[in-house]
Amino acid sequence: MNAWSLLAQSENILWYILPLAVGISLVYSASRYEETDSVLRRAMRLFFQITIFMFVVFSVLWVLSYRL
């Protein structure tokens, strides 16, 4: 089984990452800041940081498991 078929099988599961990252970033930012503008700006920044980090980890794991 190649890596692309594994990615296609788990594609639906990967869509749960986006709402999870939004929820985590909003709750964390709301616990740190009180103003709505600050919460939304920080939440958006944190969302992108979380998403990029998860993409990097996924990419590293995918590369490492390429020939398994």
Residue, then its C-alpha position, 0 to 999 in steps of 0.5 A: m500500500n503506498a502513502w497516497s492511498l493511506l492519505a486518501q483513506s484518512e482524508n476525512i479524519l484530517w478534516y477534524i483537525l481544522p475545527l479542533a485547532v479553531g476551538i483550541s486557539l479561541v479558548y486559549s486566547a479568550s483565557r488570556y485576553e479580554e478585548t474581542d479584537s485581541v482575542l480574535r487576532r491572537a486566535m487567528r495567529l495561534f490557529f495558523q501556528i497550530t496548523i503549520f506545526m501539525f503540517v510540518v509534523f505530518s510531513v516529517l512522519w510521511v517522509l520517514s515512513y515513505r519506504l516502509 
